[in-house]
Amino acid sequence: YPGRLRLVTRPSGLGAVVSAGGTIWRWVTEAFFAGIATVVLYAVLVPVYTFFLLRGFDDIVGRARRLLPGRHRDRIASIAGRIDRACAAFFRGRFLICLGKGFFTWLGLWIVGVEFSLLIAVVAGLLSLIPAVGPIFGMILSVICSYGPEGWLARMAGAAIVSIAVEVAEAVANPVILGREVGLHPIT
């Protein structure tokens, strides 16, 4: 039955490698460009949404307040206001900790002689909002950037010591500052 039988040939050797390479290249470029498009989209939309949300925030709060049941409106608004103040105090405390961590990271790395100490400090300070990522990424960056043609071992050791010292200071300052801002005991 020659009309019914169809032979399927698969590329072999160099053809298989080229085919696989093309498939991988298409996957990488699609994922790469999709990732870039997502980042650009967020970089454009988040500030726009934030601007309009902040601009109309009082109106949003007023409309939400009118939707609350009349008998419980004042009590719900009071509780929501206390929650809002506690959340704002928490984020204010986290921001102070991030600023302090960035400053002391910069100062320590600058004293040790690490190049790009300001950039590393800014990145470590911003990433310290994420509890596990900030310390690890800051230490890796400071140790990698401390490598150089001369005296690199001392600078790498100094960068590691600075990173560890900043993390220990943050571990001590975090409960004290957040406890003071939020109004909780530092152990809490």
SEKEMAR-835896 format. One record per residue: residue number from 1; x, y, z of N, C-alpha, C, O in turn. Coordinates in nm, 2 decimals, always signed. Layout:
# SEKEMAR-835896
REC  nr    nc1    nc2    nc3   cac1   cac2   cac3    cc1    cc2    cc3    oc1    oc2    oc3
REC NUM      X      Y      Z      X      Y      Z      X      Y      Z      X      Y      Z
...
This chain:
# SEKEMAR-835896
REC  nr    nc1    nc2    nc3   cac1   cac2   cac3    cc1    cc2    cc3    oc1    oc2    oc3
REC   1  +0.08  -0.12  +0.00  +0.00  +0.00  +0.00  +0.09  +0.12  +0.00  +0.11  +0.19  +0.10
REC   2  +0.14  +0.16  -0.11  +0.23  +0.27  -0.12  +0.16  +0.41  -0.08  +0.23  +0.50  -0.03
REC   3  +0.04  +0.42  -0.11  -0.03  +0.55  -0.08  -0.05  +0.57  +0.07  -0.06  +0.68  +0.12
REC   4  -0.06  +0.46  +0.15  -0.09  +0.47  +0.29  +0.03  +0.47  +0.37  +0.03  +0.52  +0.49
REC   5  +0.14  +0.42  +0.33  +0.26  +0.42  +0.40  +0.34  +0.54  +0.39  +0.38  +0.58  +0.27
REC   6  +0.38  +0.61  +0.50  +0.45  +0.73  +0.49  +0.57  +0.71  +0.58  +0.56  +0.68  +0.70
REC   7  +0.69  +0.74  +0.53  +0.81  +0.73  +0.61  +0.84  +0.86  +0.68  +0.84  +0.97  +0.61
REC   8  +0.87  +0.85  +0.80  +0.91  +0.97  +0.88  +1.06  +0.96  +0.90  +1.11  +0.87  +0.96
REC   9  +1.13  +1.06  +0.85  +1.28  +1.06  +0.87  +1.31  +1.16  +0.98  +1.26  +1.27  +0.98
REC  10  +1.40  +1.12  +1.07  +1.45  +1.21  +1.17  +1.59  +1.26  +1.13  +1.67  +1.17  +1.08
REC  11  +1.62  +1.38  +1.16  +1.76  +1.42  +1.13  +1.86  +1.35  +1.22  +1.83  +1.33  +1.34
REC  12  +1.97  +1.32  +1.17  +2.07  +1.26  +1.25  +2.20  +1.34  +1.24  +2.22  +1.41  +1.14
REC  13  +2.29  +1.32  +1.34  +2.42  +1.38  +1.33  +2.41  +1.53  +1.34  +2.35  +1.58  +1.44
REC  14  +2.47  +1.60  +1.25  +2.47  +1.75  +1.25  +2.33  +1.81  +1.24  +2.31  +1.91  +1.30
REC  15  +2.25  +1.75  +1.16  +2.11  +1.80  +1.15  +2.04  +1.79  +1.28  +1.96  +1.89  +1.31
REC  16  +2.06  +1.69  +1.36  +1.99  +1.68  +1.49  +2.04  +1.79  +1.58  +1.96  +1.85  +1.66
REC  17  +2.17  +1.81  +1.58  +2.23  +1.92  +1.67  +2.17  +2.05  +1.63  +2.14  +2.14  +1.71
REC  18  +2.17  +2.08  +1.49  +2.12  +2.21  +1.45  +1.97  +2.23  +1.48  +1.93  +2.33  +1.52
REC  19  +1.89  +2.12  +1.47  +1.75  +2.12  +1.50  +1.73  +2.15  +1.65  +1.65  +2.23  +1.69
REC  20  +1.81  +2.08  +1.73  +1.80  +2.10  +1.88  +1.84  +2.24  +1.91  +1.78  +2.30  +2.00
REC  21  +1.95  +2.28  +1.85  +2.00  +2.42  +1.88  +1.90  +2.53  +1.84  +1.88  +2.62  +1.91
REC  22  +1.83  +2.51  +1.73  +1.72  +2.60  +1.69  +1.61  +2.60  +1.79  +1.55  +2.71  +1.82
REC  23  +1.57  +2.48  +1.83  +1.46  +2.47  +1.93  +1.50  +2.54  +2.06  +1.42  +2.62  +2.12
REC  24  +1.62  +2.52  +2.11  +1.67  +2.59  +2.23  +1.68  +2.74  +2.21  +1.63  +2.81  +2.30
REC  25  +1.73  +2.78  +2.10  +1.74  +2.92  +2.07  +1.60  +2.99  +2.07  +1.59  +3.10  +2.12
REC  26  +1.50  +2.93  +2.00  +1.37  +2.98  +2.00  +1.31  +2.99  +2.14  +1.25  +3.09  +2.18
REC  27  +1.33  +2.89  +2.22  +1.28  +2.89  +2.36  +1.35  +3.00  +2.44  +1.28  +3.08  +2.52
REC  28  +1.48  +3.02  +2.43  +1.56  +3.12  +2.50  +1.51  +3.26  +2.46  +1.49  +3.34  +2.55
REC  29  +1.50  +3.28  +2.33  +1.47  +3.42  +2.29  +1.33  +3.45  +2.33  +1.30  +3.56  +2.36
REC  30  +1.23  +3.35  +2.31  +1.10  +3.38  +2.35  +1.09  +3.41  +2.50  +1.02  +3.51  +2.54
REC  31  +1.15  +3.33  +2.58  +1.15  +3.35  +2.73  +1.22  +3.49  +2.76  +1.18  +3.56  +2.85
REC  32  +1.33  +3.51  +2.70  +1.41  +3.64  +2.72  +1.33  +3.76  +2.69  +1.31  +3.85  +2.77
REC  33  +1.27  +3.76  +2.57  +1.19  +3.88  +2.53  +1.06  +3.89  +2.61  +1.01  +4.00  +2.63
REC  34  +1.00  +3.78  +2.64  +0.88  +3.79  +2.73  +0.92  +3.84  +2.87  +0.84  +3.92  +2.92
REC  35  +1.04  +3.80  +2.92  +1.08  +3.86  +3.05  +1.11  +4.01  +3.04  +1.07  +4.08  +3.13
REC  36  +1.17  +4.05  +2.93  +1.20  +4.19  +2.92  +1.07  +4.27  +2.90  +1.06  +4.38  +2.96
REC  37  +0.98  +4.21  +2.82  +0.85  +4.28  +2.80  +0.78  +4.30  +2.94  +0.72  +4.40  +2.97
REC  38  +0.79  +4.19  +3.02  +0.72  +4.20  +3.15  +0.78  +4.30  +3.24  +0.71  +4.38  +3.30
REC  39  +0.92  +4.31  +3.24  +0.98  +4.41  +3.33  +0.95  +4.55  +3.28  +0.92  +4.64  +3.36
REC  40  +0.95  +4.57  +3.15  +0.92  +4.71  +3.09  +0.78  +4.74  +3.12  +0.75  +4.86  +3.16
REC  41  +0.69  +4.65  +3.11  +0.55  +4.67  +3.14  +0.53  +4.71  +3.28  +0.46  +4.81  +3.31
REC  42  +0.59  +4.64  +3.37  +0.58  +4.67  +3.51  +0.65  +4.81  +3.54  +0.60  +4.89  +3.62
REC  43  +0.76  +4.83  +3.48  +0.83  +4.96  +3.50  +0.75  +5.08  +3.46  +0.76  +5.19  +3.51
REC  44  +0.66  +5.06  +3.36  +0.58  +5.17  +3.31  +0.45  +5.17  +3.39  +0.40  +5.28  +3.43
REC  45  +0.38  +5.06  +3.41  +0.25  +5.06  +3.47  +0.25  +5.08  +3.62  +0.16  +5.15  +3.67
REC  46  +0.34  +5.03  +3.69  +0.34  +5.04  +3.84  +0.35  +5.19  +3.88  +0.27  +5.23  +3.96
REC  47  +0.44  +5.27  +3.82  +0.44  +5.42  +3.86  +0.31  +5.49  +3.82  +0.26  +5.57  +3.89
REC  48  +0.25  +5.45  +3.70  +0.13  +5.51  +3.66  +0.01  +5.48  +3.75  -0.06  +5.56  +3.80
REC  49  +0.00  +5.35  +3.79  -0.11  +5.31  +3.88  -0.09  +5.37  +4.02  -0.18  +5.41  +4.08
REC  50  +0.04  +5.37  +4.06  +0.07  +5.43  +4.19  +0.03  +5.58  +4.19  -0.03  +5.63  +4.29
REC  51  +0.06  +5.65  +4.09  +0.03  +5.79  +4.08  -0.12  +5.81  +4.09  -0.17  +5.90  +4.17
REC  52  -0.20  +5.74  +4.01  -0.34  +5.76  +4.01  -0.41  +5.71  +4.14  -0.51  +5.76  +4.19
REC  53  -0.35  +5.60  +4.20  -0.41  +5.55  +4.32  -0.38  +5.65  +4.43  -0.47  +5.68  +4.51
REC  54  -0.26  +5.71  +4.44  -0.23  +5.81  +4.54  -0.31  +5.94  +4.52  -0.36  +6.01  +4.61
REC  55  -0.33  +5.97  +4.39  -0.41  +6.10  +4.36  -0.55  +6.08  +4.40  -0.61  +6.18  +4.45
REC  56  -0.61  +5.97  +4.39  -0.75  +5.95  +4.42  -0.78  +5.87  +4.55  -0.89  +5.83  +4.57
REC  57  -0.68  +5.86  +4.63  -0.69  +5.78  +4.75  -0.80  +5.83  +4.85  -0.87  +5.75  +4.90
REC  58  -0.80  +5.96  +4.87  -0.90  +6.01  +4.96  -1.05  +5.99  +4.91  -1.13  +5.96  +4.99
REC  59  -1.06  +6.00  +4.78  -1.20  +5.97  +4.72  -1.23  +5.82  +4.74  -1.35  +5.79  +4.77
REC  60  -1.13  +5.73  +4.72  -1.15  +5.59  +4.74  -1.19  +5.56  +4.88  -1.29  +5.48  +4.91
REC  61  -1.12  +5.62  +4.98  -1.15  +5.60  +5.12  -1.29  +5.65  +5.15  -1.37  +5.58  +5.22
REC  62  -1.33  +5.76  +5.10  -1.46  +5.82  +5.12  -1.57  +5.73  +5.07  -1.67  +5.71  +5.13
REC  63  -1.55  +5.68  +4.95  -1.65  +5.59  +4.89  -1.66  +5.46  +4.97  -1.77  +5.41  +4.99
REC  64  -1.55  +5.41  +5.01  -1.55  +5.28  +5.09  -1.62  +5.30  +5.22  -1.69  +5.22  +5.27
REC  65  -1.60  +5.42  +5.28  -1.66  +5.45  +5.41  -1.81  +5.46  +5.39  -1.89  +5.41  +5.48
REC  66  -1.86  +5.51  +5.28  -2.01  +5.52  +5.26  -2.07  +5.38  +5.24  -2.19  +5.37  +5.26
REC  67  -1.99  +5.28  +5.20  -2.04  +5.15  +5.17  -2.05  +5.07  +5.30  -2.12  +4.96  +5.30
REC  68  -1.99  +5.12  +5.41  -1.99  +5.04  +5.54  -2.13  +5.05  +5.60  -2.20  +5.15  +5.58
REC  69  -2.17  +4.95  +5.67  -2.30  +4.96  +5.74  -2.31  +5.08  +5.84  -2.21  +5.10  +5.92
REC  70  -2.41  +5.16  +5.83  -2.42  +5.28  +5.91  -2.40  +5.27  +6.06  -2.34  +5.35  +6.12
REC  71  -2.45  +5.16  +6.12  -2.45  +5.14  +6.26  -2.30  +5.11  +6.31  -2.27  +5.15  +6.42
REC  72  -2.22  +5.05  +6.22  -2.09  +5.01  +6.26  -1.98  +5.09  +6.19  -1.86  +5.06  +6.20
REC  73  -2.02  +5.19  +6.12  -1.93  +5.27  +6.03  -1.81  +5.33  +6.11  -1.70  +5.31  +6.07
REC  74  -1.84  +5.39  +6.22  -1.73  +5.46  +6.30  -1.64  +5.36  +6.36  -1.52  +5.38  +6.36
REC  75  -1.69  +5.25  +6.41  -1.60  +5.14  +6.47  -1.51  +5.08  +6.37  -1.39  +5.06  +6.39
REC  76  -1.57  +5.05  +6.25  -1.49  +4.99  +6.14  -1.38  +5.08  +6.09  -1.27  +5.05  +6.07
REC  77  -1.42  +5.21  +6.08  -1.32  +5.31  +6.04  -1.21  +5.33  +6.14  -1.10  +5.35  +6.10
REC  78  -1.25  +5.32  +6.27  -1.15  +5.33  +6.37  -1.05  +5.22  +6.37  -0.93  +5.24  +6.38
REC  79  -1.10  +5.10  +6.35  -1.01  +4.98  +6.34  -0.92  +4.99  +6.22  -0.80  +4.96  +6.23
REC  80  -0.98  +5.02  +6.11  -0.90  +5.04  +5.98  -0.80  +5.14  +6.00  -0.68  +5.12  +5.94
REC  81  -0.83  +5.25  +6.06  -0.72  +5.36  +6.09  -0.61  +5.31  +6.17  -0.49  +5.34  +6.15
REC  82  -0.64  +5.23  +6.28  -0.53  +5.17  +6.36  -0.45  +5.07  +6.28  -0.33  +5.07  +6.30
REC  83  -0.51  +4.99  +6.20  -0.44  +4.90  +6.12  -0.35  +4.97  +6.02  -0.23  +4.93  +6.00
REC  84  -0.40  +5.08  +5.96  -0.32  +5.16  +5.87  -0.20  +5.22  +5.94  -0.09  +5.22  +5.88
REC  85  -0.22  +5.27  +6.06  -0.11  +5.33  +6.13  +0.00  +5.23  +6.17  +0.12  +5.26  +6.16
REC  86  -0.05  +5.11  +6.21  +0.05  +5.00  +6.24  +0.13  +4.96  +6.12  +0.25  +4.94  +6.13
REC  87  +0.06  +4.94  +6.01  +0.13  +4.90  +5.89  +0.23  +5.01  +5.84  +0.34  +4.98  +5.80
REC  88  +0.19  +5.13  +5.85  +0.28  +5.24  +5.81  +0.40  +5.25  +5.90  +0.51  +5.28  +5.86
REC  89  +0.38  +5.23  +6.03  +0.49  +5.23  +6.13  +0.58  +5.11  +6.10  +0.70  +5.13  +6.11
REC  90  +0.53  +5.00  +6.06  +0.61  +4.88  +6.03  +0.70  +4.91  +5.91  +0.82  +4.89  +5.91
REC  91  +0.64  +4.96  +5.80  +0.72  +4.99  +5.68  +0.81  +5.11  +5.70  +0.92  +5.11  +5.64
REC  92  +0.78  +5.20  +5.79  +0.87  +5.31  +5.82  +0.99  +5.25  +5.89  +1.11  +5.29  +5.87
REC  93  +0.97  +5.16  +5.99  +1.08  +5.09  +6.06  +1.17  +5.01  +5.96  +1.29  +5.01  +5.97
REC  94  +1.11  +4.93  +5.87  +1.18  +4.86  +5.77  +1.27  +4.95  +5.68  +1.38  +4.92  +5.65
REC  95  +1.21  +5.06  +5.65  +1.28  +5.16  +5.56  +1.40  +5.21  +5.64  +1.51  +5.23  +5.58
REC  96  +1.39  +5.24  +5.77  +1.50  +5.29  +5.85  +1.61  +5.19  +5.86  +1.73  +5.22  +5.85
REC  97  +1.57  +5.06  +5.87  +1.66  +4.95  +5.88  +1.74  +4.94  +5.75  +1.86  +4.92  +5.75
REC  98  +1.67  +4.95  +5.64  +1.73  +4.94  +5.51  +1.83  +5.05  +5.48  +1.94  +5.03  +5.43
REC  99  +1.79  +5.17  +5.53  +1.88  +5.29  +5.51  +2.01  +5.27  +5.60  +2.12  +5.29  +5.55
REC 100  +1.99  +5.22  +5.72  +2.10  +5.20  +5.81  +2.19  +5.09  +5.76  +2.32  +5.10  +5.76
REC 101  +2.13  +4.98  +5.71  +2.21  +4.87  +5.66  +2.29  +4.92  +5.53  +2.41  +4.88  +5.52
REC 102  +2.23  +4.99  +5.45  +2.30  +5.04  +5.33  +2.41  +5.13  +5.37  +2.52  +5.12  +5.31
REC 103  +2.39  +5.22  +5.46  +2.49  +5.32  +5.50  +2.61  +5.24  +5.56  +2.73  +5.27  +5.53
REC 104  +2.59  +5.15  +5.66  +2.70  +5.08  +5.72  +2.77  +4.98  +5.63  +2.89  +4.96  +5.64
REC 105  +2.69  +4.93  +5.54  +2.76  +4.84  +5.43  +2.85  +4.93  +5.35  +2.97  +4.89  +5.32
REC 106  +2.80  +5.04  +5.31  +2.89  +5.13  +5.23  +3.01  +5.17  +5.31  +3.12  +5.17  +5.25
REC 107  +2.99  +5.22  +5.43  +3.10  +5.27  +5.51  +3.21  +5.16  +5.53  +3.33  +5.18  +5.52
REC 108  +3.16  +5.04  +5.57  +3.26  +4.93  +5.59  +3.33  +4.89  +5.47  +3.45  +4.86  +5.47
REC 109  +3.26  +4.87  +5.36  +3.32  +4.83  +5.23  +3.42  +4.94  +5.18  +3.52  +4.91  +5.12
REC 110  +3.38  +5.07  +5.20  +3.47  +5.18  +5.16  +3.59  +5.18  +5.24  +3.70  +5.20  +5.19
REC 111  +3.58  +5.16  +5.37  +3.70  +5.15  +5.46  +3.79  +5.04  +5.42  +3.92  +5.05  +5.41
REC 112  +3.74  +4.92  +5.39  +3.81  +4.80  +5.34  +3.88  +4.83  +5.21  +3.98  +4.77  +5.18
REC 113  +3.82  +4.91  +5.12  +3.87  +4.94  +4.99  +3.81  +4.87  +4.88  +3.87  +4.85  +4.78
REC 114  +3.69  +4.82  +4.90  +3.62  +4.75  +4.79  +3.56  +4.85  +4.69  +3.50  +4.95  +4.72
REC 115  +3.59  +4.82  +4.56  +3.54  +4.90  +4.46  +3.39  +4.88  +4.45  +3.33  +4.78  +4.49
REC 116  +3.32  +4.98  +4.40  +3.17  +4.98  +4.38  +3.10  +4.96  +4.52  +2.99  +4.90  +4.52
REC 117  +3.16  +5.01  +4.62  +3.10  +4.99  +4.76  +2.97  +5.06  +4.77  +2.88  +5.01  +4.83
REC 118  +2.95  +5.18  +4.70  +2.82  +5.25  +4.71  +2.71  +5.17  +4.64  +2.60  +5.16  +4.69
REC 119  +2.74  +5.12  +4.52  +2.65  +5.04  +4.44  +2.61  +4.91  +4.52  +2.49  +4.88  +4.53
REC 120  +2.71  +4.85  +4.58  +2.68  +4.72  +4.66  +2.59  +4.76  +4.78  +2.50  +4.69  +4.81
REC 121  +2.62  +4.87  +4.84  +2.54  +4.91  +4.96  +2.40  +4.94  +4.92  +2.31  +4.91  +4.99
REC 122  +2.38  +5.01  +4.81  +2.24  +5.04  +4.76  +2.16  +4.91  +4.74  +2.05  +4.90  +4.78
REC 123  +2.23  +4.82  +4.66  +2.16  +4.69  +4.63  +2.13  +4.61  +4.76  +2.02  +4.56  +4.77
REC 124  +2.23  +4.61  +4.85  +2.21  +4.53  +4.97  +2.10  +4.59  +5.06  +2.03  +4.52  +5.12
REC 125  +2.10  +4.73  +5.06  +2.00  +4.80  +5.14  +1.86  +4.77  +5.08  +1.77  +4.75  +5.16
REC 126  +1.85  +4.78  +4.95  +1.72  +4.76  +4.89  +1.67  +4.62  +4.90  +1.55  +4.59  +4.93
REC 127  +1.76  +4.52  +4.88  +1.73  +4.38  +4.89  +1.71  +4.33  +5.04  +1.66  +4.22  +5.06
REC 128  +1.75  +4.42  +5.13  +1.72  +4.37  +5.27  +1.58  +4.37  +5.31  +1.54  +4.33  +5.42
REC 129  +1.49  +4.43  +5.22  +1.35  +4.42  +5.24  +1.31  +4.27  +5.23  +1.21  +4.23  +5.30
REC 130  +1.38  +4.19  +5.15  +1.35  +4.05  +5.14  +1.45  +3.98  +5.24  +1.57  +3.98  +5.22
REC 131  +1.39  +3.91  +5.34  +1.48  +3.86  +5.45  +1.59  +3.77  +5.41  +1.70  +3.79  +5.46
REC 132  +1.57  +3.68  +5.32  +1.68  +3.58  +5.29  +1.77  +3.63  +5.18  +1.89  +3.59  +5.17
REC 133  +1.71  +3.70  +5.08  +1.78  +3.74  +4.96  +1.88  +3.85  +4.99  +2.00  +3.84  +4.94
REC 134  +1.85  +3.95  +5.06  +1.93  +4.07  +5.09  +2.07  +4.03  +5.14  +2.17  +4.07  +5.09
REC 135  +2.08  +3.96  +5.26  +2.21  +3.93  +5.31  +2.29  +3.84  +5.22  +2.41  +3.87  +5.21
REC 136  +2.23  +3.75  +5.16  +2.31  +3.66  +5.07  +2.37  +3.73  +4.95  +2.48  +3.72  +4.92
REC 137  +2.28  +3.81  +4.89  +2.32  +3.88  +4.77  +2.42  +3.99  +4.80  +2.52  +4.01  +4.72
REC 138  +2.40  +4.06  +4.91  +2.50  +4.16  +4.95  +2.63  +4.11  +4.98  +2.74  +4.16  +4.94
REC 139  +2.64  +3.99  +5.05  +2.77  +3.93  +5.08  +2.84  +3.88  +4.95  +2.96  +3.90  +4.94
REC 140  +2.76  +3.82  +4.87  +2.82  +3.76  +4.74  +2.88  +3.88  +4.66  +2.99  +3.87  +4.61
REC 141  +2.80  +3.99  +4.65  +2.84  +4.10  +4.57  +2.97  +4.16  +4.63  +3.06  +4.20  +4.56
REC 142  +2.97  +4.18  +4.76  +3.09  +4.25  +4.82  +3.21  +4.16  +4.81  +3.32  +4.21  +4.79
REC 143  +3.20  +4.03  +4.82  +3.32  +3.94  +4.81  +3.36  +3.94  +4.67  +3.49  +3.94  +4.65
REC 144  +3.27  +3.93  +4.57  +3.31  +3.92  +4.43  +3.38  +4.05  +4.39  +3.48  +4.05  +4.32
REC 145  +3.32  +4.17  +4.43  +3.38  +4.30  +4.39  +3.51  +4.33  +4.46  +3.58  +4.43  +4.43
REC 146  +3.54  +4.26  +4.57  +3.66  +4.29  +4.64  +3.78  +4.22  +4.58  +3.90  +4.25  +4.62
REC 147  +3.76  +4.13  +4.48  +3.87  +4.07  +4.42  +3.95  +4.17  +4.33  +3.88  +4.24  +4.26
REC 148  +4.08  +4.17  +4.34  +4.15  +4.27  +4.26  +4.30  +4.22  +4.24  +4.33  +4.11  +4.30
REC 149  +4.38  +4.29  +4.17  +4.52  +4.25  +4.14  +4.61  +4.24  +4.27  +4.70  +4.16  +4.28
REC 150  +4.59  +4.33  +4.37  +4.67  +4.32  +4.48  +4.59  +4.34  +4.61  +4.49  +4.41  +4.61
REC 151  +4.63  +4.27  +4.71  +4.56  +4.27  +4.84  +4.42  +4.22  +4.84  +4.34  +4.25  +4.92
REC 152  +4.39  +4.13  +4.74  +4.25  +4.09  +4.72  +4.21  +4.00  +4.84  +4.09  +4.00  +4.87
REC 153  +4.30  +3.92  +4.89  +4.26  +3.83  +5.00  +4.21  +3.91  +5.13  +4.11  +3.87  +5.19
REC 154  +4.29  +4.01  +5.16  +4.25  +4.09  +5.27  +4.12  +4.17  +5.25  +4.04  +4.18  +5.34
REC 155  +4.10  +4.22  +5.13  +3.98  +4.29  +5.10  +3.86  +4.19  +5.10  +3.75  +4.23  +5.14
REC 156  +3.88  +4.07  +5.05  +3.77  +3.97  +5.05  +3.73  +3.94  +5.19  +3.61  +3.93  +5.23
REC 157  +3.83  +3.91  +5.28  +3.81  +3.88  +5.42  +3.74  +4.00  +5.48  +3.65  +3.98  +5.56
REC 158  +3.79  +4.12  +5.45  +3.73  +4.24  +5.51  +3.58  +4.26  +5.47  +3.50  +4.29  +5.55
REC 159  +3.55  +4.23  +5.34  +3.42  +4.24  +5.29  +3.33  +4.14  +5.35  +3.21  +4.17  +5.39
REC 160  +3.38  +4.02  +5.37  +3.30  +3.91  +5.44  +3.27  +3.96  +5.59  +3.16  +3.94  +5.64
REC 161  +3.37  +4.01  +5.65  +3.35  +4.05  +5.79  +3.25  +4.17  +5.80  +3.17  +4.17  +5.89
REC 162  +3.27  +4.26  +5.71  +3.17  +4.38  +5.71  +3.03  +4.33  +5.68  +2.94  +4.37  +5.75
REC 163  +3.01  +4.23  +5.59  +2.88  +4.18  +5.56  +2.82  +4.11  +5.68  +2.70  +4.13  +5.72
REC 164  +2.90  +4.03  +5.75  +2.86  +3.96  +5.87  +2.82  +4.06  +5.98  +2.72  +4.04  +6.05
REC 165  +2.91  +4.16  +6.00  +2.89  +4.26  +6.10  +2.76  +4.33  +6.08  +2.68  +4.36  +6.17
REC 166  +2.73  +4.37  +5.95  +2.61  +4.44  +5.92  +2.49  +4.36  +5.95  +2.39  +4.40  +5.99
REC 167  +2.50  +4.23  +5.91  +2.38  +4.14  +5.94  +2.36  +4.12  +6.09  +2.24  +4.11  +6.13
REC 168  +2.47  +4.11  +6.17  +2.45  +4.10  +6.31  +2.39  +4.22  +6.37  +2.30  +4.22  +6.45
REC 169  +2.44  +4.34  +6.32  +2.38  +4.47  +6.37  +2.23  +4.48  +6.33  +2.15  +4.53  +6.40
REC 170  +2.20  +4.43  +6.21  +2.06  +4.43  +6.17  +1.97  +4.34  +6.25  +1.86  +4.37  +6.29
REC 171  +2.03  +4.22  +6.29  +1.96  +4.13  +6.37  +1.93  +4.19  +6.51  +1.83  +4.16  +6.57
REC 172  +2.02  +4.28  +6.56  +2.00  +4.34  +6.69  +1.90  +4.46  +6.67  +1.82  +4.48  +6.75
REC 173  +1.93  +4.54  +6.57  +1.85  +4.66  +6.55  +1.71  +4.64  +6.50  +1.62  +4.71  +6.53
REC 174  +1.69  +4.53  +6.43  +1.56  +4.50  +6.37  +1.45  +4.49  +6.47  +1.35  +4.56  +6.46
REC 175  +1.46  +4.41  +6.58  +1.36  +4.40  +6.68  +1.34  +4.54  +6.76  +1.23  +4.57  +6.79
REC 176  +1.45  +4.60  +6.78  +1.44  +4.73  +6.86  +1.37  +4.84  +6.78  +1.28  +4.90  +6.83
REC 177  +1.41  +4.86  +6.66  +1.35  +4.96  +6.57  +1.21  +4.93  +6.54  +1.12  +5.02  +6.55
REC 178  +1.18  +4.81  +6.49  +1.05  +4.77  +6.46  +0.96  +4.77  +6.58  +0.84  +4.81  +6.58
REC 179  +1.01  +4.72  +6.70  +0.94  +4.73  +6.82  +0.90  +4.87  +6.86  +0.79  +4.89  +6.90
REC 180  +0.99  +4.96  +6.85  +0.96  +5.10  +6.88  +0.86  +5.16  +6.78  +0.77  +5.23  +6.83
REC 181  +0.88  +5.13  +6.65  +0.79  +5.19  +6.55  +0.64  +5.14  +6.57  +0.55  +5.21  +6.56
REC 182  +0.63  +5.01  +6.58  +0.50  +4.94  +6.58  +0.44  +4.94  +6.72  +0.32  +4.94  +6.74
REC 183  +0.52  +4.96  +6.82  +0.47  +4.96  +6.96  +0.46  +4.82  +7.02  +0.38  +4.80  +7.11
REC 184  +0.55  +4.73  +6.98  +0.55  +4.60  +7.03  +0.68  +4.58  +7.11  +0.78  +4.65  +7.08
REC 185  +0.68  +4.48  +7.20  +0.80  +4.44  +7.27  +0.90  +4.38  +7.16  +0.86  +4.31  +7.07
REC 186  +1.03  +4.41  +7.17  +1.13  +4.36  +7.07  +1.13  +4.21  +7.05  +1.15  +4.17  +6.94
REC 187  +1.10  +4.14  +7.16  +1.09  +3.99  +7.14  +0.97  +3.95  +7.05  +0.98  +3.86  +6.97
REC 188  +0.87  +4.03  +7.06  +0.75  +4.00  +6.97  +0.79  +4.02  +6.83  +0.70  +4.00  +6.74
